[in-house]
Amino acid sequence: VRLVESGGGLVQSGGSLRLSCVVSGLDFSSAPMSWYRQTPGKERELIAAIRGPSERATYADSVKGRFTISKDNAKKTMYLQMNNLNPEDSAIYYCKALRVLLDTRLPYWGRGTQVTVSS
């Protein structure tokens, strides 16, 4: 299983970025997927998740209304559209996939992509 994030970079406050996560080696269409972010000295934070046949999306309060998670099953790619960015959004962003096997859920992570928002 391989997850590769891209799309990070440097952006000014108020700007936008779209992150991508390309997945291979996994049944992408059925896998629960999520985005996390982490800053130095802090725990990795769940910010958005998408799951189920209806692709129900949930968000952390800190990003609700500004970020949108989505999937393209044909491209095996998950996205995170980030709008109205502020310096507090600066972090390394990681995508995560779950392989569900009976009662077991196996997590897989990408290596992350850096997002830096300047004030």
DRENLUM-207842 format. One record per residue: x, y, z of N, C-alpha, C in turn; residue in one letter; residue number from 1. Coordinates in steps of 0.1 Angstrom, whole numbers, plus 5000, padded with zeros to 4 digits. Layout:
+------+------+------+------+------+------+------+------+------+-------+------+
|  n.X |  n.Y |  n.Z | ca.X | ca.Y | ca.Z |  c.X |  c.Y |  c.Z | lokol | finu |
+------+------+------+------+------+------+------+------+------+-------+------+
|    X |    Y |    Z |    X |    Y |    Z |    X |    Y |    Z |     a |  NUM |
...
+------+------+------+------+------+------+------+------+------+-------+------+
// end
This chain:
+------+------+------+------+------+------+------+------+------+-------+------+
|  n.X |  n.Y |  n.Z | ca.X | ca.Y | ca.Z |  c.X |  c.Y |  c.Z | lokol | finu |
+------+------+------+------+------+------+------+------+------+-------+------+
| 5008 | 4988 | 5000 | 5000 | 5000 | 5000 | 5009 | 5012 | 5000 |     v |    1 |
| 5006 | 5022 | 4992 | 5014 | 5034 | 4991 | 5004 | 5046 | 4990 |     r |    2 |
| 5007 | 5056 | 4998 | 5000 | 5069 | 4997 | 5010 | 5080 | 4995 |     l |    3 |
| 5008 | 5088 | 4985 | 5017 | 5099 | 4982 | 5009 | 5112 | 4981 |     v |    4 |
| 5013 | 5121 | 4991 | 5007 | 5135 | 4991 | 5015 | 5144 | 4982 |     e |    5 |
| 5008 | 5154 | 4977 | 5014 | 5165 | 4970 | 5005 | 5177 | 4971 |     s |    6 |
| 5010 | 5189 | 4966 | 5002 | 5201 | 4966 | 5005 | 5211 | 4977 |     g |    7 |
| 5014 | 5207 | 4986 | 5017 | 5217 | 4997 | 5026 | 5228 | 4991 |     g |    8 |
| 5029 | 5238 | 4999 | 5037 | 5249 | 4995 | 5035 | 5261 | 5004 |     g |    9 |
| 5040 | 5272 | 4999 | 5040 | 5285 | 5007 | 5029 | 5293 | 5001 |     l |   10 |
| 5020 | 5298 | 5009 | 5009 | 5307 | 5004 | 5006 | 5318 | 5014 |     v |   11 |
| 5001 | 5329 | 5010 | 4998 | 5340 | 5018 | 4985 | 5338 | 5026 |     q |   12 |
| 4984 | 5344 | 5037 | 4972 | 5344 | 5045 | 4960 | 5348 | 5036 |     s |   13 |
| 4949 | 5340 | 5037 | 4937 | 5342 | 5029 | 4938 | 5335 | 5016 |     g |   14 |
| 4949 | 5328 | 5013 | 4950 | 5321 | 5000 | 4945 | 5307 | 5001 |     g |   15 |
| 4946 | 5299 | 4990 | 4941 | 5286 | 4989 | 4952 | 5276 | 4984 |     s |   16 |
| 4950 | 5264 | 4988 | 4958 | 5253 | 4982 | 4949 | 5241 | 4981 |     l |   17 |
| 4953 | 5232 | 4972 | 4946 | 5219 | 4971 | 4956 | 5208 | 4972 |     r |   18 |
| 4955 | 5200 | 4982 | 4963 | 5188 | 4984 | 4957 | 5176 | 4978 |     l |   19 |
| 4966 | 5167 | 4973 | 4962 | 5155 | 4967 | 4969 | 5143 | 4974 |     s |   20 |
| 4962 | 5132 | 4974 | 4968 | 5120 | 4980 | 4965 | 5108 | 4970 |     c |   21 |
| 4975 | 5103 | 4963 | 4973 | 5092 | 4954 | 4976 | 5079 | 4961 |     v |   22 |
| 4966 | 5070 | 4960 | 4967 | 5057 | 4967 | 4969 | 5046 | 4958 |     v |   23 |
| 4977 | 5036 | 4961 | 4978 | 5024 | 4954 | 4979 | 5012 | 4963 |     s |   24 |
| 4975 | 5000 | 4958 | 4976 | 4988 | 4966 | 4965 | 4986 | 4976 |     g |   25 |
| 4954 | 4993 | 4974 | 4943 | 4993 | 4984 | 4930 | 4995 | 4976 |     l |   26 |
| 4919 | 4988 | 4981 | 4906 | 4991 | 4975 | 4902 | 5005 | 4979 |     d |   27 |
| 4905 | 5014 | 4970 | 4904 | 5028 | 4974 | 4889 | 5032 | 4975 |     f |   28 |
| 4880 | 5027 | 4967 | 4866 | 5031 | 4967 | 4859 | 5028 | 4980 |     s |   29 |
| 4864 | 5018 | 4988 | 4857 | 5014 | 5000 | 4865 | 5018 | 5012 |     s |   30 |
| 4877 | 5023 | 5011 | 4886 | 5025 | 5022 | 4882 | 5039 | 5029 |     a |   31 |
| 4880 | 5039 | 5042 | 4879 | 5051 | 5049 | 4892 | 5059 | 5048 |     p |   32 |
| 4890 | 5072 | 5045 | 4902 | 5080 | 5042 | 4901 | 5093 | 5050 |     m |   33 |
| 4913 | 5098 | 5054 | 4913 | 5111 | 5062 | 4925 | 5119 | 5060 |     s |   34 |
| 4925 | 5131 | 5064 | 4936 | 5140 | 5064 | 4939 | 5144 | 5078 |     w |   35 |
| 4952 | 5144 | 5081 | 4957 | 5149 | 5094 | 4967 | 5160 | 5092 |     y |   36 |
| 4970 | 5167 | 5102 | 4981 | 5176 | 5102 | 4989 | 5176 | 5115 |     r |   37 |
| 5002 | 5180 | 5114 | 5010 | 5180 | 5126 | 5020 | 5192 | 5126 |     q |   38 |
| 5021 | 5198 | 5137 | 5032 | 5209 | 5139 | 5042 | 5204 | 5149 |     t |   39 |
| 5054 | 5209 | 5149 | 5064 | 5205 | 5159 | 5059 | 5206 | 5173 |     p |   40 |
| 5061 | 5195 | 5180 | 5058 | 5195 | 5195 | 5043 | 5192 | 5198 |     g |   41 |
| 5035 | 5190 | 5187 | 5021 | 5187 | 5189 | 5018 | 5173 | 5183 |     k |   42 |
| 5007 | 5168 | 5188 | 5002 | 5155 | 5183 | 4995 | 5157 | 5169 |     e |   43 |
| 4995 | 5146 | 5162 | 4989 | 5147 | 5149 | 4974 | 5149 | 5151 |     r |   44 |
| 4968 | 5158 | 5143 | 4954 | 5162 | 5145 | 4946 | 5158 | 5133 |     e |   45 |
| 4935 | 5151 | 5136 | 4926 | 5147 | 5125 | 4918 | 5160 | 5121 |     l |   46 |
| 4918 | 5163 | 5108 | 4911 | 5175 | 5104 | 4899 | 5172 | 5094 |     i |   47 |
| 4900 | 5161 | 5087 | 4889 | 5158 | 5078 | 4889 | 5143 | 5075 |     a |   48 |
| 4877 | 5138 | 5073 | 4876 | 5123 | 5070 | 4864 | 5121 | 5060 |     a |   49 |
| 4865 | 5111 | 5053 | 4855 | 5107 | 5043 | 4853 | 5092 | 5043 |     i |   50 |
| 4841 | 5087 | 5044 | 4839 | 5073 | 5045 | 4826 | 5069 | 5041 |     r |   51 |
| 4824 | 5056 | 5038 | 4811 | 5050 | 5035 | 4807 | 5052 | 5021 |     g |   52 |
| 4798 | 5044 | 5016 | 4793 | 5045 | 5003 | 4788 | 5059 | 4999 |     p |   53 |
| 4782 | 5066 | 5009 | 4778 | 5079 | 5006 | 4789 | 5090 | 5007 |     s |   54 |
| 4801 | 5085 | 5010 | 4812 | 5095 | 5011 | 4809 | 5106 | 5020 |     e |   55 |
| 4804 | 5103 | 5032 | 4801 | 5113 | 5042 | 4814 | 5119 | 5047 |     r |   56 |
| 4814 | 5132 | 5047 | 4826 | 5140 | 5052 | 4823 | 5146 | 5066 |     a |   57 |
| 4834 | 5145 | 5074 | 4834 | 5152 | 5087 | 4846 | 5160 | 5088 |     t |   58 |
| 4845 | 5171 | 5096 | 4856 | 5181 | 5097 | 4859 | 5184 | 5112 |     y |   59 |
| 4871 | 5188 | 5115 | 4874 | 5194 | 5128 | 4869 | 5208 | 5128 |     a |   60 |
| 4865 | 5213 | 5139 | 4859 | 5226 | 5140 | 4869 | 5237 | 5135 |     d |   61 |
| 4882 | 5234 | 5136 | 4892 | 5244 | 5132 | 4892 | 5247 | 5117 |     s |   62 |
| 4887 | 5237 | 5109 | 4887 | 5239 | 5095 | 4874 | 5239 | 5088 |     v |   63 |
| 4863 | 5236 | 5096 | 4850 | 5235 | 5091 | 4846 | 5248 | 5084 |     k |   64 |
| 4840 | 5247 | 5072 | 4837 | 5259 | 5064 | 4847 | 5264 | 5055 |     g |   65 |
| 4860 | 5260 | 5057 | 4871 | 5265 | 5049 | 4877 | 5253 | 5041 |     r |   66 |
| 4877 | 5241 | 5046 | 4884 | 5230 | 5039 | 4873 | 5220 | 5034 |     f |   67 |
| 4876 | 5214 | 5023 | 4867 | 5204 | 5017 | 4874 | 5192 | 5013 |     t |   68 |
| 4870 | 5180 | 5018 | 4876 | 5167 | 5015 | 4868 | 5161 | 5004 |     i |   69 |
| 4874 | 5154 | 4995 | 4867 | 5148 | 4984 | 4876 | 5136 | 4979 |     s |   70 |
| 4869 | 5127 | 4971 | 4876 | 5116 | 4965 | 4873 | 5115 | 4950 |     k |   71 |
| 4882 | 5110 | 4942 | 4880 | 5106 | 4929 | 4883 | 5091 | 4928 |     d |   72 |
| 4873 | 5082 | 4928 | 4876 | 5068 | 4928 | 4883 | 5063 | 4916 |     n |   73 |
| 4880 | 5069 | 4904 | 4886 | 5065 | 4892 | 4901 | 5068 | 4892 |     a |   74 |
| 4905 | 5079 | 4898 | 4919 | 5083 | 4899 | 4926 | 5078 | 4911 |     k |   75 |
| 4918 | 5071 | 4920 | 4923 | 5067 | 4933 | 4931 | 5078 | 4940 |     k |   76 |
| 4924 | 5089 | 4941 | 4930 | 5101 | 4946 | 4920 | 5108 | 4956 |     t |   77 |
| 4925 | 5112 | 4967 | 4918 | 5120 | 4977 | 4923 | 5134 | 4976 |     m |   78 |
| 4914 | 5144 | 4978 | 4918 | 5158 | 4978 | 4914 | 5165 | 4991 |     y |   79 |
| 4921 | 5176 | 4994 | 4918 | 5185 | 5004 | 4919 | 5199 | 4999 |     l |   80 |
| 4907 | 5205 | 4996 | 4907 | 5219 | 4991 | 4907 | 5228 | 5004 |     q |   81 |
| 4917 | 5237 | 5004 | 4919 | 5245 | 5016 | 4918 | 5260 | 5012 |     m |   82 |
| 4908 | 5266 | 5017 | 4905 | 5280 | 5014 | 4907 | 5289 | 5026 |     n |   83 |
| 4909 | 5302 | 5024 | 4910 | 5312 | 5035 | 4920 | 5307 | 5045 |     n |   84 |
| 4931 | 5303 | 5040 | 4942 | 5298 | 5049 | 4947 | 5309 | 5058 |     l |   85 |
| 4951 | 5305 | 5070 | 4958 | 5314 | 5080 | 4970 | 5308 | 5085 |     n |   86 |
| 4979 | 5316 | 5092 | 4992 | 5310 | 5097 | 4990 | 5298 | 5106 |     p |   87 |
| 4979 | 5297 | 5113 | 4977 | 5286 | 5122 | 4975 | 5273 | 5114 |     e |   88 |
| 4972 | 5274 | 5101 | 4971 | 5262 | 5093 | 4984 | 5256 | 5088 |     d |   89 |
| 4995 | 5263 | 5091 | 5008 | 5258 | 5087 | 5012 | 5245 | 5095 |     s |   90 |
| 5015 | 5235 | 5087 | 5018 | 5222 | 5093 | 5022 | 5213 | 5082 |     a |   91 |
| 5026 | 5201 | 5086 | 5028 | 5190 | 5077 | 5014 | 5182 | 5076 |     i |   92 |
| 5009 | 5181 | 5064 | 4996 | 5174 | 5062 | 4999 | 5160 | 5057 |     y |   93 |
| 4992 | 5151 | 5063 | 4993 | 5136 | 5060 | 4979 | 5131 | 5056 |     y |   94 |
| 4980 | 5122 | 5046 | 4968 | 5114 | 5044 | 4969 | 5100 | 5050 |     c |   95 |
| 4957 | 5095 | 5053 | 4957 | 5082 | 5060 | 4945 | 5074 | 5053 |     k |   96 |
| 4948 | 5061 | 5051 | 4938 | 5051 | 5046 | 4937 | 5040 | 5056 |     a |   97 |
| 4925 | 5034 | 5057 | 4923 | 5023 | 5065 | 4919 | 5011 | 5056 |     l |   98 |
| 4926 | 5000 | 5059 | 4922 | 4987 | 5052 | 4914 | 4980 | 5063 |     r |   99 |
| 4901 | 4977 | 5059 | 4892 | 4971 | 5069 | 4892 | 4956 | 5066 |     v |  100 |
| 4896 | 4948 | 5075 | 4896 | 4933 | 5074 | 4888 | 4927 | 5085 |     l |  101 |
| 4876 | 4923 | 5083 | 4868 | 4917 | 5094 | 4867 | 4927 | 5105 |     l |  102 |
| 4873 | 4923 | 5117 | 4873 | 4932 | 5129 | 4886 | 4941 | 5130 |     d |  103 |
| 4894 | 4940 | 5120 | 4907 | 4947 | 5121 | 4907 | 4959 | 5111 |     t |  104 |
| 4913 | 4970 | 5116 | 4915 | 4981 | 5107 | 4930 | 4985 | 5107 |     r |  105 |
| 4936 | 4984 | 5095 | 4950 | 4986 | 5094 | 4952 | 5000 | 5088 |     l |  106 |
| 4959 | 5009 | 5095 | 4962 | 5022 | 5090 | 4974 | 5023 | 5081 |     p |  107 |
| 4973 | 5031 | 5071 | 4985 | 5034 | 5062 | 4986 | 5049 | 5061 |     y |  108 |
| 4998 | 5054 | 5061 | 5001 | 5068 | 5060 | 5010 | 5072 | 5049 |     w |  109 |
| 5007 | 5084 | 5044 | 5017 | 5090 | 5035 | 5028 | 5096 | 5042 |     g |  110 |
| 5038 | 5102 | 5035 | 5049 | 5108 | 5042 | 5047 | 5123 | 5045 |     r |  111 |
| 5036 | 5129 | 5040 | 5033 | 5142 | 5043 | 5037 | 5152 | 5033 |     g |  112 |
| 5030 | 5164 | 5033 | 5034 | 5175 | 5025 | 5033 | 5188 | 5033 |     t |  113 |
| 5043 | 5196 | 5032 | 5044 | 5208 | 5041 | 5035 | 5219 | 5035 |     q |  114 |
| 5027 | 5225 | 5044 | 5020 | 5237 | 5041 | 5024 | 5249 | 5050 |     v |  115 |
| 5028 | 5260 | 5044 | 5032 | 5271 | 5052 | 5024 | 5283 | 5047 |     t |  116 |
| 5018 | 5290 | 5057 | 5010 | 5301 | 5054 | 5016 | 5314 | 5060 |     v |  117 |
| 5020 | 5323 | 5052 | 5026 | 5335 | 5057 | 5015 | 5346 | 5060 |     s |  118 |
| 5019 | 5354 | 5071 | 5009 | 5364 | 5075 | 5011 | 5377 | 5067 |     s |  119 |
+------+------+------+------+------+------+------+------+------+-------+------+
// end
